[in-house]
């Protein structure tokens, strides 16, 4: 009698309980409890996240989760951001859209990152999903304003259209006018990636006017400063705003109009945009600065004194993205004014110059580490570093979760001692026990990897360039980092031994990228043979890898786990090491 | 501990690098380092050692390890770009007035690359970078009239399409003018280029 009770919960009750479980991890755990829970869970899973679009096929996803409303897909490997993945590599979304069009008529949200999205895909989305609400295209490419026009015209209840950092072919500026007059549902619109003259401004104004729930709006560079006030007055409820061009001749009426418009936005917490900044217009922001929690000045070519003035007005700042024009002095000011700072990103204004053009050194970061106890996430480009500074930073900020340091010149040693920076990064992984993401740079030997393997137990993503001496380095990482999901390596002397010895580890990770390393073609083939659950892909743009001796190193290697088998959309310069795939190039 | 074939330069000793000893060569372990044909066999098209050198800049830069920034400053102000380094996303859009990405097509290759012309300061830099990217052949550097060794018997000429839609030889106009007017690049087989009458005159000898 009592045994029966355990199984007598009606499905509806379980479904109701499961509806409170949102995280994928928990949902996956639920599905493993027993067969009936698996069944119930799969029918009520509404959101699916697929970190690698080639790890699973659309059909498999649809078969298991028949009632999905929201999907997120990622395509190209991260190093595609830096031109290391040739055009045509893959990451096409069309097949996913086509299959989901039939299977998920109620699909409402599509979020894509680093995928190739064609106008055809966008048109298919527009006509297939009657309840479409959210489209986020993060770092995508392959589409034009024609595709956007289709989305605007058909999606009656569109809430979010976010094109951040995507590459869009501008064919016509009038796509925005395609939003019907009846569309009043927009909450978020990010068109910051569009080039010049791609947006009909009057259509934009009318759109903003009729969408009372608009909270987030990022304009593109073509929108001039004098137009900002018009927009803001129509949307005083904005929480997140990206300006366009922030340059104009200083005119008192324009200034006061702008300042007034900003001050009427009582909810505004986050600002971005700021192309071509004229410093004289920055004080127009002062009224809202005390409320600002996020400031993205990574396009703002303003000098340290102006940055210091601005930042000193923002005591609540939690997130700052800025160019290295901020200099050490600006960061010192930041450290003393912004005690709530959690995330700092400093980008190089002149990354390809040999000489430093600004006075930004490790000192700035040390100052911030000292002054901002809540610092969690760092991305820092600089030209010199020392072990001492890294140790200090590590000790000051034990709560770091993301630490990405890029010393611009490869293999730069500690500038004080000329030692490798092993000890410094070692201190980072040792002290920052919650570190999830790490990017290395500077002169580094195998020792740094020993530290990482020993201490980096929570590390999920590691980026390595021009580092290490031997396979031992790679072996330390693969054998020690228990939580590792993504590993990307370029220009390191890592070869076959470590990879083959840790082949099983690769099945526990999402992906491994290695370019300009020392992994031989023979080893790739072996890996492909022995590990059917891995897709081992060799990228070589010059000639087939089998036209050379097996011991010859491959140019680029991308290995990822997959239950879908080798993919069918490989371009001529990508070779699958799967035995079943005939090389027909 | 070093790995087998295809070893990278060992950078542990910053100062007295025995550069020759660590220089990469092709070939299976145990084979002699230098082949009589200068490495053209064994499918050296990829030119791994050259790639290493190219990617890390000229040889002198390797020896500079451990030197201070002042030393580094003695090298030319403009240096060879390493592909994808520093890892700046869409840098061209940051802090610069314009972004000049143009597609580069290569006759006979099915893929395109994109280069940002703004990051180069001269034709020499651009051509070196292109050679780096498409290292299965060499590009005829007609500016210096250097007859570069042809690796597979095919020479390529850098050409570009300008604002008016005309195809021109790279190097005809001053660099800045070129950057402004170039819409895309095409590395054309020399034989074809001759056929199109893209030669510049008597001092430019035709190939094949």
Interface residues (C-beta under 8 A of the other chain):
Chain A: X79 X81 X82 X83 X84 X86 X87 X88 X165 X276 X298 X299 X301 X323 X347 X348 X349 X351 X352 X353 X354 X355 X356 X381 X383 X384 X406 X408 X409 X410 X411 X413 X415 X418 X443 X445 X463 X465 X466 X469 X470 X471 X472 X490 X491 X492 X493 X494 X495 X496 X497 X516 X517 X518 X520 X540 X541 X542 X543 X547 X548 X549 X551 X552 X553 X555 X571 X572 X573
Chain B: X1 X2 X3 X4 X5 X6 X7 X8 X9 X10 X11 X12 X14 X26 X28 X29 X42 X43 X45 X46 X48 X51 X52 X55 X56 X65 X66 X68 X69 X72 X73 X75 X76 X77 X78 X79 X81 X82 X83 X84 X85 X86 X87 X88 X89 X90 X91 X93 X94 X95 X97 X109 X110 X111 X112 X113 X114 X119 X134 X135 X136
